[in-house]
Amino acid sequence: MKPLAGKRIVVTRPAGQAAPFIGKIEKAGGTAYAVPLIAFQPFEDEQDEVILQNLHTYDWILFTSKNGVDFFMEKAGRHLKKIQAKWAAIGKQTARAMEAYGLPVSYMPASFSAEDLTEEIKKGLFLPEKVLIPKGSLARSLISGTLRRKGIQADDWIVYETYFPEEEQANLLKLIRTEKMDMFTFTSPSAVRHFVKILQEAGEPFPDADYGVIGRVTKKEAMSFEIPISVCPAEFTVDALVNEIKKFYKERS
């Protein structure tokens, strides 16, 4: 019997990014329910023109997510020829997205989080002279703040914004009220916040289910709402999350 046979798992990843996760759940015998609780769109930053004109002055460009790569390329792809910077990535998925655009990854921290990179910065393992960090509207400034404290010029550039797709509110409530789910999964703190907001506004209690997350920040956000976390892999990837979910249910069978 397949490891997730009979298990019903909710995937809250954005619509354009959920397919691989859903495919892995179904391959393991589970049933996946897609309820995207976050979506992304381009963001017009007041710094856009200045940064585009000065792309050639950066010695490093650092990406912290696949979205950062995609939306950077939308804004700056036509300027690639004048960029002389090296490219850095946090996480395998980010690195794969960069390589798909032909951007060679010259630096990637050993682990896949902003916290791990800041530790490497403090140890002197990553010390650019001037770095650009394309990111989302809700992303933290942990990395740029750490670099600035080292006297390094670090420019955050918001290239996309995260928003809540309103049409999914009814879909989530219907699913919770009419179906019995085994696990809800979250891969970002924004998805957790939107999930909680929907339930609170509807006066709906948290479903009696298991909860799986990717990343320490997502886990911290969920725990701040007293959501009990059953699965949080050490590696911050969908592959690791699916493997941990399979292990979790195997141990309980």
C-alpha positions as a printed Julia matrix, in Angstrom:
253×3 Matrix{Float64}:
   0.0    0.0     0.0
   1.24   3.5    -0.82
   2.41   5.59    2.18
  -0.31   8.28    1.87
  -3.16   6.0     0.75
  -6.46   7.42    2.0
  -4.9   10.66    3.27
  -6.53  13.96    2.29
  -4.07  16.84    2.28
  -4.72  20.54    1.68
  -2.09  22.42   -0.34
  -2.14  26.19    0.2
   0.71  27.06   -2.17
   0.1   29.65   -4.91
  -1.72  28.33   -7.97
   1.33  28.46  -10.25
   3.57  26.65   -7.77
   1.34  23.91   -6.35
   1.54  21.3    -9.13
   4.82  19.58   -8.12
   3.66  19.34   -4.48
   0.28  17.95   -5.52
   1.96  15.47   -7.86
   4.19  14.11   -5.09
   1.21  13.69   -2.72
  -0.78  11.84   -5.37
   2.18   9.67   -6.36
   2.38   8.59   -2.7
  -1.31   7.6    -2.81
  -2.81  10.68   -1.16
  -5.52  13.06   -2.37
  -4.48  16.69   -2.64
  -6.88  19.62   -2.36
  -5.53  22.86   -3.83
  -6.64  25.98   -1.96
  -4.09  28.71   -2.83
  -4.07  31.19    0.05
  -1.49  33.54   -1.44
  -0.88  34.98   -4.88
   1.72  37.29   -6.38
   1.79  40.23   -8.75
   4.43  42.69  -10.01
   5.16  45.66   -7.74
   6.09  49.12   -8.92
   8.8   50.31   -6.55
   9.66  54.03   -6.49
  13.31  52.92   -6.75
  12.77  51.04  -10.04
  14.37  53.51  -12.44
  17.32  54.31  -10.2
  18.11  50.64   -9.6
  17.74  49.72  -13.27
  20.15  52.52  -14.2
  22.66  51.34  -11.59
  22.52  47.56  -12.08
  26.08  47.62  -13.41
  27.37  48.96  -10.06
  26.53  45.87   -7.97
  29.12  43.17   -7.43
  26.48  40.71   -6.12
  22.76  40.14   -6.7
  21.16  37.9    -4.09
  17.86  36.06   -4.5
  15.96  34.58   -1.57
  13.07  32.97   -3.51
  11.98  31.71   -6.92
   9.46  34.57   -7.07
  12.25  37.06   -6.58
  14.05  35.57   -9.58
  10.97  35.52  -11.82
   9.83  39.06  -11.06
  13.41  40.4   -11.24
  13.69  38.96  -14.73
  10.4   40.63  -15.69
  11.77  43.99  -14.6
  15.44  43.69  -15.42
  15.83  40.84  -17.89
  16.45  43.2   -20.79
  19.37  44.75  -18.85
  21.28  41.51  -18.22
  24.1   42.42  -20.61
  25.19  45.37  -18.47
  25.13  43.38  -15.21
  28.59  42.31  -14.1
  27.56  41.02  -10.68
  27.91  37.51   -9.35
  24.7   35.74   -8.38
  23.8   34.29   -4.96
  20.85  32.12   -3.95
  19.13  30.92   -0.82
  17.7   27.46   -1.38
  17.75  24.83   -4.12
  14.48  25.97   -5.68
  15.81  29.52   -5.98
  19.04  28.24   -7.5
  17.13  26.11  -10.03
  15.04  29.12  -11.05
  18.2   31.18  -11.56
  19.9   28.5   -13.62
  16.79  28.22  -15.83
  17.41  31.85  -16.8
  21.11  31.22  -17.33
  22.2   32.95  -14.11
  25.11  30.97  -12.64
  24.96  30.59   -8.85
  28.31  31.59   -7.36
  27.26  31.46   -3.72
  24.64  29.56   -1.73
  24.61  29.16    2.07
  24.88  25.64    3.44
  21.31  25.76    4.77
  18.22  27.26    3.21
  17.2   30.25    5.29
  17.94  33.93    5.79
  19.08  33.17    9.34
  21.71  30.75    8.06
  23.01  33.3     5.58
  23.27  35.98    8.27
  25.42  33.6    10.32
  27.71  33.1     7.32
  27.89  36.88    6.84
  28.91  37.31   10.49
  31.63  34.69    9.97
  32.9   36.57    6.92
  31.91  33.87    4.42
  29.78  36.21    2.29
  31.05  39.78    2.17
  30.06  41.65   -1.0
  30.97  45.28   -1.56
  27.55  46.3    -2.89
  24.64  43.88   -3.12
  21.12  44.07   -4.56
  18.39  41.93   -2.98
  15.24  41.64   -5.15
  12.38  40.49   -2.93
   8.67  40.52   -2.12
   6.65  43.16   -0.3
   6.38  41.06    2.86
   9.97  39.83    2.98
  12.07  40.69    6.0
  15.18  42.9     5.91
  17.26  40.51    8.0
  19.96  39.95    5.4
  20.34  43.56    4.28
  20.34  44.73    7.9
  23.11  42.28    8.79
  25.2   43.39    5.79
  24.73  47.09    6.6
  25.94  46.51   10.13
  29.13  45.18    8.51
  29.45  48.45    6.61
  28.33  46.91    3.32
  25.9   48.66    0.98
  22.85  46.39    0.66
  19.84  47.55   -1.36
  16.46  45.87   -0.97
  14.37  46.07   -4.16
  10.7   45.08   -3.98
   9.88  43.43   -7.3
   6.59  41.69   -6.38
   3.84  41.86   -3.82
   1.96  39.11   -2.01
  -1.83  39.3    -1.79
  -4.76  37.13   -0.74
  -6.9   35.72   -3.59
 -10.34  36.56   -2.16
 -12.14  33.87   -4.16
 -10.38  31.17   -2.13
 -12.11  32.2     1.11
 -15.36  30.45    0.16
 -13.45  27.45   -1.2
 -11.57  26.94    2.08
 -14.66  27.3     4.26
 -16.66  24.9     2.09
 -13.88  22.33    2.26
 -13.57  22.61    6.04
 -17.33  22.42    6.59
 -18.1   19.56    4.22
 -14.96  17.39    4.15
 -12.66  15.78    6.73
  -9.07  16.68    5.93
  -6.11  14.78    7.4
  -3.53  17.56    7.02
  -3.25  21.24    6.11
   0.12  22.36    4.75
   1.71  25.81    4.66
   4.9   26.89    2.94
   4.87  30.57    3.95
   3.86  32.68    6.95
   1.51  34.69    4.69
  -0.52  31.56    3.94
  -0.8   30.88    7.68
  -2.04  34.42    8.35
  -4.63  34.24    5.59
  -5.84  30.83    6.83
  -6.29  32.16   10.36
  -7.99  35.35    9.13
 -10.56  33.39    7.12
 -11.43  31.14   10.05
 -11.59  33.97   12.57
 -13.85  36.12   10.39
 -16.16  33.15    9.82
 -16.18  32.17   13.51
 -14.83  28.77   12.51
 -12.53  26.81   14.85
  -9.28  25.35   13.58
 -10.01  21.99   11.91
  -9.2   18.9    13.93
  -6.37  17.83   11.65
  -2.61  17.56   11.4
  -0.56  20.52   10.2
   2.66  20.52    8.18
   4.92  23.49    7.38
   8.13  24.38    5.58
  10.6   26.66    7.33
  11.26  28.02   10.78
   9.53  31.33   10.05
   6.36  29.59    8.85
   6.42  27.31   11.89
   6.86  30.27   14.24
   3.9   32.06   12.61
   1.67  28.99   12.97
   2.67  28.45   16.58
   1.89  32.1    17.37
  -1.75  31.21   16.62
  -1.43  27.98   18.63
  -1.7   25.81   15.54
  -0.19  22.42   16.5
   2.59  21.52   14.06
   3.04  17.82   13.34
   5.54  18.03   10.48
   8.37  20.52    9.81
  11.32  19.1     7.85
  14.89  20.2     8.55
  15.37  20.92    4.84
  13.09  23.67    3.54
  11.85  21.96    0.37
   8.62  20.39   -0.84
  10.43  17.06   -1.34
  11.49  17.05    2.3
   7.99  18.01    3.46
   6.37  15.16    1.51
   8.94  12.69    2.87
   8.27  13.86    6.43
   4.5   13.58    5.91
   4.93  10.0     4.68
   7.15   9.2     7.67
   4.68  10.86   10.07
   1.74   8.74    8.91
   3.81   5.57    8.69
   4.78   5.96   12.34
   1.14   6.47   13.31
  -0.2    3.49   11.36
